[in-house]
Each structure stands twice: as structure tokens, then as C-alpha cells.
């Protein structure tokens, strides 16, 4: 039998990236595809930066063993809604995401004059799936994070351009911002026409890209669903019929509760006491809709809106998790929303977000089952990257 090392290596260990295979022995495994029961033999064989085998096959490999006493192994989480050009420099925000243990992020919009964020050389974590500048109105509902456009032809051309620019997703701004003075209302909603949305989605799909839609309010979200978008970002003020339709269409929802909580907490004093009270009311409604959406089977995905007011990159993901748990969303759903569901939405299923053969071995060791307490992912005792 191969000797077993029991002392934890320094963090980050880098051992999972080494040339020689290493068999990691854990207390448990979280993130196995289709997992319903604890792993009978919680072992993971890693080498060349990939997961080579699991369970008995890992144990029978003959590789050197490394025990991780009391720790569960889990895939590193993803943040499916960030703005890497906000809240710091591009490089500092990538470093903060790495420090927080994120495997990948989806960057959803920036000022048109700024460079499109890319995965760093050597495919170093976190991987970046970027939209480039969003596609938005050139009228009253225009966003500073989007290219101002008018008419279906311009939206079609812009979506094709994102593919030529090697973006991984197209972002449309289908509504304006929340009206903080009038809870339940959205500024400039909808901001785009049905024809503009349909043109953007059609061009994106023809070029192999999906569409993420910034949309709040029933009218804007309904137009997005009819156009065929892949995900609704923010999606405030949604009621049961629209959530049912989202579930039926398998459209992902990223409710970004932490973004509103940050405004309600108002660390820089930007809002009046009355505005903060209204923001707290908006947050309460969003959390109630989130719990309803889980029950209706909506594909919920974790995205923090990191870079926006009060949300630091990396740690913002766990603030969003805390909102979901406070709303009463099941811990298993929260874990999946930050791992396998996020990976699927980003087009990275089987590569990150799960423990399976062939996946990248970006692993976290945490003192308990993160499927029962996903916030354990915020403070790993060991990590492989």
C-alpha cells in the first residue's frame, strides 16, 4: 500500500497541478454529477491539473496519497455575473477573484472604450467568459456599460461583432435601472423593442453565442423570454406567472440580491434614510420571489454583480449566497447554483464546477459538507490552486 501523508500542505498547495498523479483522501466529496448520497470512497486522483479518477479507481491507482483529515473536497465556485472593469483595476479584480477561490467568472458589460477582459495567460484561474460592451438603447434607457444602438440591423451587427471579438456571451440591456423612489417600478422598461431583441438573439445564436439580458419588470422580461434569451440578469418584480414561464423555457435567473442589499446598507452614505428603507423593501420582495422561483423549478444561478456599489470581487459571491440562504433557498440549490449550474450556463460544464473525470482540478477542502452549508466555500482550509 502507498504511504499516506497526513499533514496538510500549505495553501495554496499547487499539488493538483503537478506532473505526478496524487490521490487525495477526503472526509467526503461534494459536487459529483447526479450525487444523491455521500461518496462511499471519497478519494480523488489528480494530475496534470485534471481529475483523473474518483473513488475506488483513484484508490487503486497506486499513486502517492495525501490525506485531508476532516475536510470535504468540492469544486471551486463560479460567479456568473461580474463587472471586472468596475470596483478596481481589471488585474486587481481578477486577483481578488482568485484569492476568493473562484474558478471562473462571467463578465457582463463595460464601457465600449475599454478592453474586453480575457482569461489570463496559461489558462490561469479564474477563467473569464466575457460579453464585451453590452448592446443597449441609444435613447433614454441607455446604459454606460453598453454600446448605444437603434434598430434590428444594428443589434444584429453588434451581436455578430461580439462573436468576431471572441466573446463568450452577448449581453443586452432590455430595461433601465430600478426606480429607488418608487418600489416596484423600473426606469425605461422596456428599453428595447421586440424586434431589436429578436435580431440580437438570432445573430448571437447563429454565431454560437447565448444571450444574457439585463431586464427588470414584467414587460421587459416577457419580451426577453419571447426573443429567446438564455438568462435573465437581475429580474426584479417578477410574479408567479412569469416565473412559471421561465421554468418552462429553462431560462436561467440570476437575481443579484446582494447588489440591492449593498445599496440598502449604503456604506458610503449615497442614499437618504427613506431611500434605504425603500431599497430594503425591494430586497425583501426579491428574496420572496427567489424562494418562489425555487419551488417552481426555475434554473437559479449565482451571480453577484461584483464591481457594483459595495460589492468587492470574489467575496461578493458569498454575500449573494448569504442572501439566498436568508431567503430560505435550500443549501443544496445554493451550492449547485454556484458550481454545476453556473458552469453549464457559462458553457463550461464538465470542465469546472463539478467533481468528474477530466474536469480541471481546482478544488477546495472545507470542514464540512458544502452542500449542507455552501458558505463553507468562503473559508477553505486547503485548496489546490
ZAKETOR-372282 format. One record per atom (N, C-alpha, C): x, y, z. Coordinates in steps of 0.02 Angstrom, whole numbers, padded with zeros to 5 digits, always signed. Each point is the difference from the previous one (the first is absolute). Layout:
<recs>
XYZ...
</recs>
This chain:
<recs>
+00042-00060+00000-00042+00060+00000+00044+00062+00000-00023+00051-00037+00038+00062-00003-00003+00037+00066+00054+00033+00021-00002+00038+00062-00048+00058-00006-00029+00019+00057-00048+00054+00002+00030+00058+00039+00002+00060-00031+00022+00060+00035-00060+00031+00033+00006+00017+00064-00058+00026+00037+00005+00075+00016+00057+00029-00007+00005+00072+00014-00024+00039-00061-00040+00052+00014-00026+00039-00055+00055+00042-00030+00005+00001-00067+00049+00043-00033-00019+00073+00008+00048+00044-00009-00017+00071+00005-00050+00019-00054-00039+00052+00014-00052+00021-00047+00022+00066-00033-00001+00004-00068-00019-00052-00046+00056-00052-00008-00019-00063-00008+00049-00053-00003+00031-00008-00068-00040+00008-00053+00025-00011-00067+00010-00073-00017-00014-00046+00047+00015-00070-00012-00044-00029-00055-00062+00024-00006-00044-00028-00052+00024+00018-00069+00047+00048-00005+00024+00021-00065+00066-00036-00018+00025-00044+00042+00065-00030-00010+00000-00052-00055+00061-00023-00017+00008-00049-00053-00021-00070+00021+00015-00019+00063-00016-00067+00023-00070-00002+00030-00038-00053-00015-00068-00005+00029+00003-00003+00076-00051+00028+00030-00005+00002+00073-00071-00020+00018-00007-00045+00048-00066-00022+00022-00018+00036+00065-00052+00043-00004-00022+00038+00057-00053-00039+00038+00010-00009+00065-00047-00037+00042-00037+00049+00045-00066+00005-00010-00040+00050+00035-00051-00032+00046-00031+00042+00041-00055-00023+00042-00063-00012-00041-00009+00039-00053-00057-00007-00044+00011+00038-00064-00043-00011-00050+00004+00033-00064-00066+00035-00014+00004+00062-00024-00060+00038-00019+00008+00022-00072-00054-00006-00038+00003+00022-00070+00008-00055-00050-00012-00063+00021+00000-00055-00047-00062+00004-00044+00004-00010-00065-00059+00004-00043-00054-00048+00023-00061+00025+00008-00055-00043+00020+00003-00025+00071+00041+00032+00042+00010-00025+00068-00063+00005+00042-00020-00056+00031-00057+00000+00046+00020-00029+00068+00055-00038+00001+00024-00031+00062+00074+00017+00010+00024-00002+00062+00072+00012+00012+00043-00050-00039+00057+00023-00023+00046-00044-00036+00025-00055+00046-00005-00063-00023+00022-00056+00041+00075+00000+00012+00037+00022-00050+00073+00001+00004+00023+00069-00023+00004+00048+00046+00014+00070-00018+00074+00012-00017+00019-00021-00059+00068+00009-00024-00001+00030-00069+00049+00044-00014+00005+00033-00066+00072-00005-00023+00010-00028-00060+00066-00004-00030+00009+00059-00047+00053+00040+00012+00012+00059-00040+00070-00004-00030+00008+00032-00057+00065+00003-00033-00004+00041-00063+00055+00035-00016+00000+00044-00059-00057+00051+00003-00020+00019+00061-00052+00050+00007-00070-00024-00011-00011-00065-00007-00066-00028-00014-00018-00054+00050-00065-00013+00006-00023-00057+00039+00006-00062-00044+00038-00049+00023+00013-00060-00039-00046-00057+00018-00021-00004+00062-00043-00055+00022-00031+00018+00067-00053-00037+00018-00035+00011+00063-00013-00067+00034-00008+00002+00066-00021-00059+00037+00050-00057-00004-00026-00061-00011+00041-00060+00000+00054+00003-00054-00016+00028-00058+00049+00005-00053+00059+00044+00022-00015+00053+00037+00054+00042+00026+00042-00037+00051-00033-00037+00044+00035-00036+00052+00044-00056-00028-00022-00029-00055+00038-00056-00030+00054+00023-00049+00010+00066-00005+00047+00026-00050+00073-00012+00018+00014-00010+00064+00069-00007+00022+00036+00066+00009-00035+00055-00009+00031+00065+00007+00013+00017+00073+00046+00046+00010+00012+00025+00068-00064+00030+00027-00011-00010+00065-00061+00023+00032+00012+00060+00045-00048+00044+00001+00001+00058+00045-00066+00002+00038+00002-00011+00065-00060+00002+00041-00018+00073+00017-00064+00015-00002-00026+00065+00019-00048-00010+00058+00026-00010+00060-00042-00020+00057-00057+00049+00014-00060-00026+00004-00058+00040+00018-00025+00047-00055+00029-00003-00059-00019+00047-00053-00039-00034-00055-00050+00035-00025-00037-00020-00059+00031+00035-00060+00006-00036-00056+00023+00030-00061-00059+00022-00043+00005+00060-00028-00052+00028-00042+00031+00038-00058-00035+00005-00056+00025+00042-00054-00002+00073+00019+00047+00039-00024-00001+00072+00012-00062+00031-00032-00032+00048+00033-00061+00030-00027+00014+00050-00056-00054+00022-00032+00003+00049-00054-00046+00059+00018+00017+00058-00025-00044+00058+00005-00024+00018-00070-00064-00010-00013-00026+00006-00068-00023+00070-00019+00013+00050+00043-00017+00069-00019+00047+00047+00037+00050+00025-00036+00047+00048+00028+00013+00055-00051+00033+00053+00024+00023+00054-00044+00072+00014+00018+00046-00030-00037+00071+00001+00018+00032+00069-00007-00032+00045-00038+00027+00067-00008-00027+00048+00053-00043-00025+00045-00027+00042+00053+00029-00021+00068+00006+00047+00045+00022-00016+00068+00073-00015+00007+00042+00025-00044+00071-00014+00002+00027-00008-00071+00064-00018-00005+00028-00013-00066-00018-00070-00022+00005-00012-00065-00014-00066-00027+00043-00052+00034+00065+00013+00006+00045-00049+00029-00013-00011+00074-00013+00054+00037-00012-00007+00072-00065-00038+00012-00049+00009-00043-00063-00036+00009+00007-00073-00017+00041-00017-00049+00014-00070-00015+00038-00032+00059+00047+00037+00028+00038-00026+00058-00046-00010+00059-00047+00045+00012-00047-00007+00055-00045-00061-00011-00019-00012-00062-00041-00058-00016+00038-00065+00013+00063+00000-00019+00042-00059+00013+00010-00010+00075+00013+00054+00036+00011-00006+00072-00061-00028+00035-00060+00015-00026-00061-00026+00029-00015-00072-00021+00042-00027-00044-00008-00070-00019-00049-00012-00057-00009+00049-00045-00047-00008-00055+00035-00033-00060-00036-00046-00031+00026-00034-00059-00012+00039-00063-00056+00036-00004-00017+00037-00061-00049+00055+00018-00001+00051-00043-00048+00055+00007-00028+00016-00069-00061+00027+00000-00031+00023-00063-00005+00076+00005+00038+00034-00043+00002+00073+00001-00053+00027-00048-00047+00041+00026-00059+00018-00038-00007+00075-00011+00046+00027-00039-00008+00068-00023+00049+00049+00030+00024+00045-00043+00045+00054+00021-00004+00056-00051+00031+00055+00016+00000+00057-00045+00032-00020-00067-00028+00021-00056+00024-00023-00065+00074+00014-00013+00029+00051+00030+00069+00017-00014+00051-00044+00037-00024-00042+00046+00045-00041+00040+00013-00068-00034+00057-00031+00015+00015-00065-00031-00045-00056+00029-00013-00049-00041-00040-00057+00022+00042-00043+00047-00023-00014+00060+00038-00044+00046+00010-00069-00030+00059-00028+00012+00017-00066-00026+00027-00044+00057-00004-00066-00010+00035-00045+00044+00075+00013-00005+00034-00001+00056+00071+00017+00001+00043-00053-00033+00061+00017-00020+00044-00048-00034+00008-00064+00040+00006-00056-00036+00007-00065+00032-00064-00028+00027-00057+00031-00021-00065-00023+00024-00005+00001+00076+00033+00050+00031-00001+00006+00073-00069+00019+00024-00019-00025+00060-00065+00019+00027+00000+00072+00024-00059+00032+00000-00063-00027-00025-00007+00008-00076-00031-00050-00031-00017+00008-00070-00051+00055-00007+00003+00036-00056-00045+00056-00012-00042-00014-00062-00065+00002+00009-00047-00001-00056-00029+00070-00004+00016+00036-00054-00016+00071-00003-00048+00016-00056-00041+00050+00011-00048+00023-00050+00027+00058-00041+00054+00033+00023+00018+00063-00030-00053+00052+00019+00001+00058-00032-00052+00050+00016-00069-00029-00014-00048+00017+00042-00068-00023-00012-00030+00031-00062-00057-00024-00019-00040+00027-00055-00059+00036+00031-00004+00065-00010-00052+00038+00033-00030+00054-00043-00047+00034+00028-00033+00054-00035+00046+00061-00004-00009+00038-00053+00035+00064-00004-00044+00057+00024-00060-00019+00025-00048+00049+00024+00001+00008+00075-00057+00016+00030-00003+00014+00072+00021-00058+00045-00009-00062-00024+00018-00058+00041+00071-00023-00009+00042+00042-00027+00069-00020-00014+00039-00014+00063+00044-00051-00003+00044-00018+00055+00071+00019-00017+00038+00022+00051+00070+00015-00011+00041-00062-00013-00029-00059+00014+00035-00063-00011-00016-00032-00067-00030+00039-00045-00023-00027-00063+00015+00047-00058+00002-00028-00059+00004+00037-00062-00070+00023-00019-00009+00064-00012-00065+00026-00018-00018-00018-00072-00058-00031-00009-00021-00025-00065-00073+00019-00012-00020-00004-00064-00070+00014-00017-00019-00042-00060-00053-00040+00006-00025-00038-00056+00028-00071-00003-00039-00047-00026+00021-00070-00003+00066-00012-00035+00012+00036-00054+00062-00011-00038+00061+00015+00041-00001+00055+00037+00058+00016+00042+00010-00051+00055-00055-00024+00029+00007-00051+00053+00027-00065-00028-00022-00019-00060+00026-00060-00031+00075+00007-00014+00020+00055-00029+00070+00011-00015+00043+00000+00063-00025+00031+00053+00038+00003+00062+00009-00069+00031-00052-00042-00003+00005-00068+00026+00052-00040-00040-00001+00007-00066+00051-00034-00040+00069+00026+00017+00007+00064+00013+00065+00028+00017+00027-00030+00065-00045-00013+00048+00023-00031+00062+00030-00069-00014-00030-00037-00046+00028-00065-00018+00069+00008-00033+00006+00049-00045+00065+00013-00032+00052+00022+00050-00022+00033+00054+00046+00021+00053+00015-00055+00049-00025-00060-00014+00012-00059+00041-00029+00007+00070-00058+00032+00004-00036+00001+00063-00034-00068+00011-00018-00013+00062-00031-00064+00017-00075+00004+00010-00028+00061-00002-00070+00010+00012-00017+00070-00026-00063+00012-00017-00024+00066-00019-00044+00026+00056+00010+00063+00019-00041+00030+00053-00043+00055-00030-00065-00003+00014-00046+00053-00022-00027+00035+00062-00011+00066-00006-00029+00039+00054-00072+00017-00020-00046-00043+00024-00070+00005-00022-00042+00045+00044+00027+00024+00054-00035+00048+00043+00050+00046+00032-00025+00053+00031+00043+00045+00037+00012-00025+00071+00019+00046+00043+00014-00017+00070-00064+00001+00041+00005-00026+00061-00057+00002+00046-00014+00072+00019-00064+00016+00009-00020+00066+00024-00001-00002+00077+00054+00024+00031+00006-00004+00072-00053+00041+00037-00029+00048-00035-00051+00042+00031-00069-00032-00001-00008-00050-00043-00066-00032-00009+00009-00076-00003+00002-00034+00058+00008-00073+00000-00051-00034-00045+00025-00046-00040-00043-00036-00047+00004+00029-00070+00034+00057-00008+00004+00033-00065+00072-00004-00026+00004-00001-00067+00065-00004-00035+00004+00058-00049+00057+00033-00001+00009+00055-00047+00009-00027-00071-00035+00028-00047+00008-00017-00071-00008-00075-00012-00056-00027+00019-00012-00071-00010-00063-00009-00043+00005-00032-00059+00062-00026-00030+00040+00054-00035+00066-00010-00004+00043+00048-00034+00012-00019-00073-00015-00063-00018+00009-00024-00068-00066-00025-00028-00005-00002-00066-00060-00026-00032+00006-00075-00008-00057-00032-00011-00001-00072-00012+00043-00017-00061-00002+00043-00051+00038-00013-00061+00075+00005+00012+00021+00048+00041+00071+00007+00016+00025-00060+00040-00039-00021+00049+00020-00059+00039+00003-00062-00043-00050-00010-00042-00001-00060-00043+00060-00001-00048+00019+00058-00026+00057+00004-00046+00065-00017+00036+00008+00025+00061+00060-00014+00039+00005-00074+00016-00056-00030+00022+00001-00070+00018+00013-00044-00061-00032+00016-00056+00009-00040-00060+00073+00002-00024+00030+00059-00001+00070+00005-00021+00047-00035+00048-00014+00007+00065+00042-00033+00050-00003-00076-00009-00060-00026-00007-00007-00073-00007+00034-00025-00063-00006+00038-00055+00032-00020-00063+00075-00001+00006+00028+00042+00045+00072+00002+00010+00023-00044+00057-00047-00037+00030+00018-00048+00053+00001+00028+00070-00030+00059+00010+00000+00031+00066-00071+00002+00029-00004+00001+00066-00063+00010+00034-00007+00073+00020-00060+00018+00022-00013+00070+00018-00021+00005+00073+00033+00044+00036-00018+00018+00068-00035+00068-00002-00056+00005+00034-00039+00061-00004-00006+00035+00068+00025+00061+00003-00014+00044+00057-00073+00021-00009-00043-00024+00045-00071+00015-00008-00035-00004+00067-00039+00051+00016-00042+00000+00059-00069+00027-00020-00050-00023+00036-00068+00019-00017-00030-00051-00048-00064-00014+00008-00033-00053-00037+00004+00010-00075-00012+00060-00024-00002+00011-00072+00067-00013-00033+00054+00026+00029+00066-00011-00030+00020-00073+00003-00013-00033+00056+00019-00071+00006-00040-00042-00048-00064+00015-00009-00041-00039-00047+00026+00007-00071+00019+00060-00020+00028+00010-00067+00064-00042-00008+00041-00002+00052+00062-00038-00003-00013-00074-00007-00049-00025+00037-00017-00071-00004-00026-00017-00070-00041+00042-00027-00027-00012-00067+00054+00003-00054+00052+00040+00013+00055+00005-00048+00046-00060+00003+00000-00036+00058+00042-00059+00007+00065+00009+00035+00004+00048+00048+00062+00009+00037+00014-00061+00043+00063-00009+00019+00020-00058+00041-00005+00015+00074+00010+00063+00020-00003+00015+00072-00028+00069+00011-00034+00008+00056-00025+00065+00023+00044+00022+00058+00030+00059-00008+00044+00028+00051-00039+00052+00039+00001-00005+00065-00036+00043+00047-00074-00022+00005-00040+00016-00049-00069-00026-00001-00041+00019+00061-00001+00064+00017-00039+00020+00058-00074+00006-00018-00042-00010+00050-00073+00009-00004-00033-00052-00045+00022-00062+00007-00029-00055-00038-00050-00038+00043-00056-00018-00029-00053-00036+00036-00007-00070-00028-00043-00038+00032-00006-00072-00013-00009-00017-00074-00045+00031-00038-00009-00021-00070+00064+00005-00042+00037+00054+00010+00062+00009-00039+00054-00049+00023+00003-00013+00065+00048-00049+00025-00016-00070-00027-00064-00016-00004-00020-00064-00029+00024-00005-00073-00008+00054-00036+00022+00000-00070+00075-00008-00005+00038+00033+00044+00072-00008+00001+00020-00072+00013-00035-00033+00046+00014-00069+00015-00015-00044-00061-00056+00013-00032-00019-00041-00058+00049+00009-00058+00026+00059-00008+00048+00014-00054+00071-00018+00018+00013-00019+00063+00067-00015+00025+00046+00060-00007-00026+00058+00014+00040+00061+00001+00028+00010+00070+00065+00012+00004+00032+00009+00065-00015+00070+00028-00004+00003+00066-00011+00064+00034+00055+00013+00049+00030+00059-00004+00052+00023+00046-00027+00062+00035-00029-00007+00060-00038+00054+00032+00041+00055+00032+00064-00008+00007+00047+00051+00026-00028+00037+00061-00019-00038+00050-00027+00030+00062+00052+00043+00036+00063-00023-00001+00052+00035+00038+00009+00071-00025-00014+00013-00064+00009+00067-00027-00048+00049+00033-00062-00022+00009-00049+00044+00033+00015+00005+00075+00022-00055+00030+00018+00003+00071+00056+00050+00012+00049+00002-00046+00055+00047+00008-00026+00072-00001-00047+00015-00045-00029+00067-00001-00040+00014+00064-00036-00051+00024-00040+00010+00061+00046+00012+00061+00057-00034+00001+00047+00011+00055+00039+00065-00009+00011+00019-00063+00025+00066-00018+00064+00020+00037+00055-00036-00012+00062+00013+00038+00029+00070-00012-00016+00032-00056+00029+00065-00015-00050+00057+00012-00059-00016+00024-00049+00052+00014-00028+00034-00061-00011-00037-00053-00026+00029-00062-00075+00014+00003-00036-00036+00044-00073+00003-00001-00027+00033+00064-00060+00026-00006-00035+00026+00059-00028-00058+00041-00017+00012+00063-00031-00053+00040-00063-00028-00033-00039+00044-00032-00061-00023-00033+00017-00045-00059+00051+00017-00038+00021-00042-00056+00025-00067+00024+00037-00001+00055+00025-00064+00026-00058-00044+00022-00051+00030+00027-00058-00039+00021-00036-00029-00061-00005+00039-00053-00031-00026-00062+00042-00055-00031+00066+00008+00003+00044-00052-00026-00007-00065+00039-00007+00005+00066-00011-00060+00041-00065-00034-00020-00050+00039-00018-00064-00028-00022+00008-00036-00067+00039+00029-00045+00013-00033-00065+00037-00065+00011+00049+00000+00044+00038-00061+00015-00046-00054+00028-00043+00018+00046-00046-00049+00029-00044-00032-00054-00025+00040-00046-00040-00027-00054+00039-00046-00045+00063+00018-00014+00042-00043-00043+00015-00067+00033+00011+00001+00064+00014-00062+00036-00062-00044+00003-00058+00029+00006-00062-00039-00002-00010-00031-00069+00015+00038-00053-00006-00027-00067+00050-00055-00013+00059+00006+00029+00052-00051-00007-00022-00065+00031-00029+00003+00059-00024-00061+00033-00056-00032-00041-00045+00041-00027-00053-00025-00042+00028-00032-00063+00050+00031-00030+00029-00026-00061+00031-00069+00010+00031-00010+00059+00028-00066+00013-00055-00053+00000-00055+00015+00033-00055-00047+00002-00031-00014-00067+00003+00049-00046-00028-00009-00067+00049-00033-00048+00061-00012+00021+00048-00034-00042+00039+00044-00047+00004+00065+00015+00041+00045-00041+00073-00019+00008+00039+00004-00054+00071-00014+00002+00037+00059+00031+00011-00003+00065+00031+00054+00037+00076-00007-00003+00034+00056-00016+00072+00001-00006+00028+00058+00041+00057-00011+00033+00030+00051+00042+00040+00050-00041-00017+00062+00007+00038+00055-00029-00006+00059+00047+00055+00032+00015+00000+00050+00055-00007+00072-00023+00016+00015-00063+00005+00069-00024+00061+00034+00030+00053-00040+00013+00061+00026+00030+00028+00058-00042+00025+00050+00035+00024+00061-00031-00049+00057+00005-00064-00017+00010-00049+00053+00011+00006+00025+00073-00039+00049+00017+00007+00035+00064+00001-00049+00059+00055+00004+00039+00005-00038+00062+00016-00073-00008+00015-00024-00060+00012-00071-00010+00070-00013-00027+00043-00026+00043+00069-00014-00020+00003-00066-00038+00043-00002-00050+00007-00061-00040+00023-00058+00043-00024-00058-00016+00017-00061+00037-00047-00011+00058+00006+00039+00052-00040-00009+00060-00074+00016-00012-00015+00039-00052-00070+00017-00014-00041-00063-00014+00031-00051-00028-00038-00062-00013-00029-00028+00064+00037+00003+00054-00023-00028+00063-00052+00045+00033+00002+00064-00014-00053+00045+00023-00065-00017-00035+00004-00017-00064-00060-00021-00036-00026-00067+00027+00046-00046+00015-00020-00063+00031-00038+00012+00065+00026+00045+00041-00032+00014+00064-00071+00026-00009-00010+00042-00051-00067+00025-00014-00047-00057-00018+00023-00046-00041-00041-00057-00020-00019-00043+00060+00049-00013+00042-00014-00041+00059-00049+00035+00046+00009+00065+00009-00047+00038+00041-00070-00001-00029-00004-00002-00066-00066-00003-00034-00034-00067+00009+00037-00051+00023-00029-00066+00009+00013-00049-00056+00045+00018-00047+00018-00046-00053+00040-00057+00030-00013-00061-00023+00034-00059+00028+00076+00005-00012+00039-00021+00049+00073+00003-00008+00024-00039-00061-00031-00057-00016+00020-00039-00058-00009+00040-00064-00054+00039-00004-00012+00042-00058+00053+00054-00005+00018+00031+00056+00050+00053+00001+00067-00028-00024+00019-00058+00025+00064-00031-00020+00000-00013-00075-00053-00031-00025-00004-00016-00072+00000+00064-00042-00034+00053+00025-00003+00062-00038+00068+00033-00008+00045-00013+00047+00067+00029-00003+00051-00046-00032-00019-00061-00016+00048-00048-00028-00026-00028-00066-00036-00055+00001-00018-00034-00062-00047+00041-00043-00049+00034+00030-00047+00040-00040+00036+00059-00032+00043+00033+00039+00038+00056-00028+00045-00023-00056+00033-00057+00009+00044-00026-00053-00039-00015-00063-00059-00029+00007-00041-00014-00059-00020+00064-00036-00020+00051+00037-00020+00063-00030+00059+00032-00037+00060-00006+00027+00059+00030-00031+00029-00041-00056-00030-00059-00014+00027-00044-00051+00061-00039+00022+00007-00009+00066+00059-00033+00028-00017-00065+00036-00058-00028-00013-00020-00062+00033+00050-00055-00015+00017-00037+00052+00049-00054-00007+00072+00023+00005+00011+00066+00000+00067+00026+00007+00013+00030+00069-00048+00037+00026+00003+00027+00067-00069-00008+00031-00004+00010+00066-00065-00002+00033-00024-00069+00020+00040-00052-00011-00021-00067+00019+00062-00044+00011-00010-00053+00038+00053-00050+00010-00014-00057-00048+00034-00001-00056-00008-00054-00048+00064-00008-00040+00008-00059-00027+00061-00015-00037+00007+00047-00059+00060+00029-00006+00014+00047-00054-00009+00073+00019-00034+00013+00055-00009+00070+00021+00066+00029+00026+00006+00065-00004+00058+00034+00028+00001-00010+00075+00058-00014+00028+00006-00015+00071+00010+00062+00042-00048+00046-00005+00000+00058+00045-00048-00016+00056+00029-00023+00055-00038-00029+00055+00010+00039+00064-00053-00001+00041+00003+00030+00066-00012-00054+00053+00037+00003+00054-00011-00044+00057-00032+00040+00056-00061-00019+00020-00037+00038+00050-00022-00046+00057-00009+00027+00061-00013-00041+00059-00074-00019+00008-00028-00032-00050-00069-00021+00002-00027-00006-00070-00062-00022-00005-00032-00009-00065-00027+00067-00026+00030+00028-00053-00024+00065-00025-00069-00004-00033-00024-00060-00013-00068-00007-00025-00051+00012+00055+00022-00007+00063-00041+00016+00058+00012+00071+00025+00061+00025-00011+00017+00068+00020+00047+00029-00053-00028+00029-00054+00042+00024-00055+00047+00056+00019-00013+00035+00055+00045+00054+00021+00067-00027+00025+00006-00065+00009+00065-00030+00016+00050+00013-00056-00025+00009-00061+00044+00012-00057+00038+00066+00007-00025+00044+00043+00032+00065+00009+00064-00004+00042+00009-00054+00037+00059-00005+00044+00030-00070-00004+00028-00018-00058+00030-00066-00006+00061-00008+00044+00009-00060+00026+00060-00016+00040+00057-00024-00046-00018-00018-00061+00050-00024-00048-00027+00016-00070+00046+00013-00046-00021+00009-00069+00056-00022-00046-00018-00018-00061+00049-00028-00046+00027+00051-00049-00021+00063+00005+00021+00049-00050+00009+00069+00034
</recs>
